[in-house]
Structure formats: C-alpha cells, structure tokens
Amino acid sequence: MEYQKDIIVADRLGIVSTDSEEEYLAHLLCLKGTCRYRFNERDFELHPGDLSIIRKRKMLEKIEPTDDFQCKIIYAKPGFIELCTPQSNYGMKGALALFLNPIMHLTPEQQIICRRDFDLLELRIQDTGHRFYREVLINAMQTAILDFFDFHARIYGESDISTQNASIMNRFLKMLENGAYREHREVTYYADCLCVTSKYLSEVSKKVSGYAANYWITRYTILDITRLLRDKSLTFVQISDMFGFSSPAYFSRYVQQNLGVKPSDYRE
C-alpha cells in the first residue's frame, strides 16, 4: 500500500531521523517524562499532555528526553498532510503560529481526544485489507487535523483570515521555503512576484502572522545561515557567496546584526 509510506505511527523518538532525506511532519503527544529540544533557534520543553507539531524537522536540534520519557508520534509526509487538510484558512494561521511555538498545552479532555485520534490512525494504517483503505486513512488523518485546529483555536483564538490574504501569505512563504531568500532579501521582490505593493504584503503578513514580511525573509535567511555555519567544512567566503552578499565583510555585519555575534563566534 503506497499510503503506508506516507504516514507512520511510532511510540519512541528516532524512528525517522531529523536528517532523513524524506521530509516528514511530526505530531508528538507527550505521555510521560519531559523532553527538551531546540527548534527554529529557540528552546522548548515538552511535558505530559503537551502536543508538539513540527513542520520543519531539519530545524530540530539538541533533543534531550528524560529516561522516563514516553510519547506517541505521527510522522506524515507534507503531500499527504496537504491532501488531508480541510479547505480552511485556519491552516495558514496555525502553521505560522506553530513555526514560532510548536507546543500546545492540552487540557485533560483534549488529551483524551488526541490520544483517540492517534490510536485510530494506528488502527487504520494496519487495516490494509480494508476495501477503501485510502479513503478511511485520509478520513482519520483529516479528523486528527481538525482536532488539532480546534485545540489551537481554543488556545490562541479563532482565525479571521480572508481567503485572499491566506493565498498571498501561502505563496509568499512557498517562495521562501524554496530558497528565494538566498538571492532576494527585499520585500519589493516578493511583492512584485505576487502582484501587490510592498506595503500591502507587509500588512497582510502582519495580520496573518503577527509579523511584517521582512521578519519572515530575515528569519528564513538566518536559519539557513546558522545551519551552514555549523558545517565547518564550509568557509565564511563560501557561505557569503551562496547568499550573494557583496563581500564577506557585509555578510559578517548581517550575521552580527541578526544573531548578535560574528560568524566566527557563532561557529565556536
């Protein structure tokens, strides 16, 4: 069954490594113990009853579970998640919020619902003899996603994002995810591609995510730079050239301005 490769349910960390060639979204429910990790250059700690949704697993670092840590994890490929996600503008708001804080503290009632969703998905994955295997698997994943939306909306509030704004923000982030920031770090470039003004794009970004467009351009750029700085086989000149900086000195100033340290100090 091809869909068995699209979704995996596990009860321990490491089933799919963070540096796997295949991208998976991770939905983790903490059952016992604690787990610290760094994501998006920020530190987080999971406690029992917490649901962590990681969309970019390659941004995960320093995963430190306690000896008694127990969890349930749903790994799913982005394409499968996109197929299962209902047509709702809330998905965009939720995705941006989870990029900044991937943890939701669930109530006891929500924990029961979440555990039920995980168990149902596990049963559906195993039920390969079902004549409508694809349909029931998509249905089970869609139910889980709607519950995740509900948890998030109750914690952070309902979404009032228009379809137009959601579309603009989605296309803007797609460009960043595809690496456009390596050559283009001006809001005007993205606004021109989206056929809107720079001011309008920043207003949409602020309304949808709480941050102006320039924040996201810089955030994606710095995350990529820090990842490359950790690779000691690359020189600073090579990294500077990858991002089209006019000189290594300008690259150094950009890093210091946004990270607070020079590239050499960060690498140490």
C-alpha positions as CSV (number, residue, x, y, z in Angstrom):
1,M,0.0,0.0,0.0
2,E,1.6,3.3,-1.1
3,Y,-0.1,5.3,1.7
4,Q,1.7,3.2,4.3
5,K,4.9,5.1,3.3
6,D,3.1,8.5,3.7
7,I,2.2,8.1,7.4
8,I,3.9,6.3,10.3
9,V,2.8,6.0,14.0
10,A,5.6,5.4,16.5
11,D,5.9,5.2,20.2
12,R,9.5,6.4,20.5
13,L,11.9,9.0,19.1
14,G,14.3,8.3,16.3
15,I,12.0,6.1,14.1
16,V,12.6,8.8,11.4
17,S,15.8,10.7,11.9
18,T,15.7,14.5,11.6
19,D,18.3,14.4,8.8
20,S,16.3,11.9,6.8
21,E,16.3,12.6,3.0
22,E,12.5,12.2,3.1
23,E,10.6,15.1,4.8
24,Y,8.0,14.2,7.4
25,L,5.9,16.4,9.6
26,A,6.0,15.2,13.2
27,H,3.0,15.3,15.6
28,L,4.1,14.2,19.1
29,L,1.9,13.7,22.2
30,C,4.0,13.5,25.4
31,L,2.6,10.8,27.7
32,K,5.3,10.8,30.5
33,G,8.5,12.5,31.4
34,T,9.9,15.5,29.7
35,C,11.9,16.3,26.5
36,R,13.9,19.4,25.8
37,Y,14.7,20.4,22.2
38,R,15.8,23.4,20.1
39,F,13.6,24.4,17.2
40,N,13.9,27.5,15.0
41,E,16.8,28.6,17.2
42,R,14.6,28.6,20.3
43,D,14.5,26.2,23.3
44,F,11.3,24.3,24.2
45,E,10.4,21.7,26.8
46,L,7.6,19.1,26.5
47,H,5.6,17.9,29.5
48,P,2.9,15.2,29.8
49,G,-0.2,16.2,27.9
50,D,1.7,18.5,25.5
51,L,1.2,18.2,21.8
52,S,4.2,19.2,19.6
53,I,3.7,19.7,15.9
54,I,7.0,20.2,13.9
55,R,6.6,21.1,10.3
56,K,10.3,21.5,9.6
57,R,12.1,18.7,11.3
58,K,15.5,19.6,10.0
59,M,15.3,22.7,12.3
60,L,15.3,20.3,15.3
61,E,18.4,20.2,17.4
62,K,19.6,19.1,20.9
63,I,16.8,16.6,21.5
64,E,17.1,15.6,25.2
65,P,14.4,13.3,26.6
66,T,14.4,12.2,30.2
67,D,14.9,8.5,30.9
68,D,11.2,8.0,31.7
69,F,10.0,9.9,28.6
70,Q,7.1,8.2,26.7
71,C,5.3,9.5,23.7
72,K,3.2,8.8,20.6
73,I,4.2,10.2,17.3
74,I,2.5,10.6,13.9
75,Y,5.0,11.1,11.1
76,A,3.4,12.2,7.8
77,K,4.7,13.4,4.5
78,P,3.8,17.0,3.6
79,G,1.9,15.9,0.4
80,F,-0.2,13.6,2.5
81,I,-1.0,16.3,5.0
82,E,-1.9,18.7,2.3
83,L,-4.2,16.1,0.8
84,C,-5.9,15.6,4.2
85,T,-6.1,19.2,5.3
86,P,-9.6,20.6,5.0
87,Q,-10.2,23.8,3.0
88,S,-9.8,26.2,5.8
89,N,-7.9,29.5,6.1
90,Y,-7.1,28.5,9.7
91,G,-4.4,26.1,8.5
92,M,-2.2,29.1,7.5
93,K,-2.5,30.8,10.8
94,G,-1.9,27.6,12.6
95,A,1.2,26.8,10.6
96,L,2.8,30.2,11.2
97,A,2.0,30.0,14.9
98,L,3.5,26.5,15.2
99,F,6.6,27.7,13.4
100,L,7.1,30.2,16.3
101,N,5.9,27.9,19.1
102,P,5.4,24.2,18.2
103,I,3.9,23.2,21.5
104,M,0.2,23.2,22.6
105,H,-0.6,22.5,26.3
106,L,-3.8,20.3,26.1
107,T,-6.5,20.1,28.7
108,P,-7.2,16.6,30.1
109,E,-10.3,16.4,27.8
110,Q,-8.2,17.4,24.8
111,Q,-5.6,14.8,25.7
112,I,-8.2,12.1,25.5
113,I,-9.4,13.3,22.1
114,C,-5.8,13.5,20.8
115,R,-4.9,10.0,22.1
116,R,-8.1,8.7,20.4
117,D,-7.0,10.2,17.1
118,F,-3.6,8.7,17.4
119,D,-5.0,5.2,18.2
120,L,-7.5,5.4,15.3
121,L,-4.8,6.3,12.9
122,E,-2.7,3.4,14.0
123,L,-5.6,1.0,13.5
124,R,-6.4,2.4,10.1
125,I,-2.7,2.1,9.0
126,Q,-2.7,-1.5,10.0
127,D,-6.1,-2.3,8.4
128,T,-4.6,-2.8,4.9
129,G,-7.3,-5.3,3.9
130,H,-10.0,-2.6,4.0
131,R,-11.6,-2.2,0.6
132,F,-11.5,1.6,1.0
133,Y,-8.1,1.8,2.7
134,R,-7.0,5.1,1.1
135,E,-10.3,6.8,2.0
136,V,-10.5,5.7,5.6
137,L,-6.9,6.6,6.2
138,I,-7.4,10.1,4.7
139,N,-10.6,10.5,6.8
140,A,-8.8,9.5,10.0
141,M,-5.9,12.0,9.3
142,Q,-8.4,14.7,8.4
143,T,-10.3,14.2,11.7
144,A,-7.0,14.5,13.6
145,I,-6.1,17.7,11.8
146,L,-9.5,19.2,12.6
147,D,-9.0,18.3,16.2
148,F,-5.5,19.9,16.1
149,F,-7.1,23.1,14.6
150,D,-9.7,23.1,17.4
151,F,-7.1,22.7,20.1
152,H,-5.1,25.6,18.6
153,A,-8.1,27.8,18.1
154,R,-9.2,27.4,21.7
155,I,-5.7,28.3,22.9
156,Y,-4.9,31.1,20.5
157,G,-8.3,32.3,19.3
158,E,-10.3,32.0,16.1
159,S,-9.0,32.9,12.7
160,D,-10.4,35.9,10.7
161,I,-8.1,35.5,7.8
162,S,-9.7,36.1,4.4
163,T,-9.2,33.6,1.5
164,Q,-7.2,36.3,-0.4
165,N,-4.8,37.0,2.4
166,A,-4.3,33.3,3.1
167,S,-3.5,32.8,-0.6
168,I,-1.0,35.7,-0.6
169,M,0.7,34.6,2.6
170,N,0.9,31.0,1.4
171,R,2.5,31.9,-1.9
172,F,4.9,34.3,-0.1
173,L,6.1,31.5,2.3
174,K,6.3,29.0,-0.6
175,M,8.9,31.3,-2.2
176,L,10.9,31.5,1.0
177,E,10.7,27.7,1.5
178,N,12.0,27.2,-2.0
179,G,15.1,29.3,-1.1
180,A,14.3,32.6,-2.9
181,Y,15.9,34.5,0.1
182,R,19.3,33.3,-1.0
183,E,19.2,35.8,-3.9
184,H,16.4,38.1,-2.8
185,R,16.0,39.7,0.6
186,E,14.0,42.8,-0.3
187,V,10.2,42.9,0.3
188,T,9.7,44.6,-3.1
189,Y,10.9,41.4,-5.0
190,Y,8.2,39.2,-3.3
191,A,5.6,41.9,-3.6
192,D,6.3,42.2,-7.4
193,C,6.0,38.5,-7.8
194,L,2.7,38.4,-6.0
195,C,1.4,41.5,-7.9
196,V,0.9,43.6,-4.8
197,T,2.6,46.5,-3.2
198,S,5.3,46.1,-0.6
199,K,3.2,47.9,1.9
200,Y,0.2,45.6,1.2
201,L,2.3,42.4,1.5
202,S,3.7,43.6,4.9
203,E,0.2,44.4,6.1
204,V,-1.1,41.0,5.1
205,S,1.9,39.3,6.7
206,K,1.3,41.3,9.9
207,K,-2.4,40.5,10.0
208,V,-1.9,36.8,9.3
209,S,1.2,36.1,11.3
210,G,1.7,39.0,13.7
211,Y,5.0,39.9,11.9
212,A,5.8,42.0,8.9
213,A,7.0,40.4,5.6
214,N,10.6,41.4,6.3
215,Y,10.6,39.4,9.5
216,W,10.0,36.2,7.6
217,I,12.6,36.9,4.9
218,T,15.2,37.5,7.6
219,R,14.1,34.5,9.7
220,Y,14.4,32.1,6.8
221,T,17.8,33.6,5.8
222,I,19.3,33.4,9.3
223,L,18.0,29.9,9.9
224,D,19.7,28.7,6.7
225,I,22.9,30.7,7.5
226,T,23.2,29.2,11.0
227,R,22.7,25.7,9.6
228,L,25.6,26.3,7.2
229,L,27.8,27.9,9.9
230,R,27.6,24.7,11.8
231,D,29.1,22.9,8.9
232,K,32.8,23.6,9.5
233,S,33.7,22.2,6.0
234,L,32.3,25.5,4.6
235,T,34.3,28.7,4.7
236,F,32.7,32.0,5.5
237,V,33.5,33.2,2.0
238,Q,31.7,30.2,0.5
239,I,28.6,30.8,2.7
240,S,28.7,34.5,1.8
241,D,28.8,33.7,-1.9
242,M,25.8,31.3,-1.5
243,F,23.7,34.2,-0.4
244,G,25.0,36.7,-2.9
245,F,26.5,39.1,-0.3
246,S,28.7,41.7,-2.0
247,S,31.6,40.9,0.4
248,P,32.5,38.7,3.3
249,A,32.5,41.8,5.5
250,Y,28.9,42.6,4.6
251,F,28.0,39.0,5.3
252,S,29.7,39.3,8.8
253,R,27.8,42.5,9.6
254,Y,24.5,40.9,8.5
255,V,25.1,37.9,10.8
256,Q,26.1,40.1,13.7
257,Q,23.1,42.3,13.3
258,N,20.6,39.4,13.3
259,L,22.3,36.9,15.6
260,G,24.2,39.3,17.9
261,V,27.5,37.6,17.3
262,K,30.1,37.4,14.5
263,P,30.1,34.3,12.3
264,S,33.4,33.1,13.8
265,D,32.0,33.5,17.4
266,Y,28.8,31.6,16.4
267,R,30.8,28.7,14.9
268,E,32.8,28.4,18.1
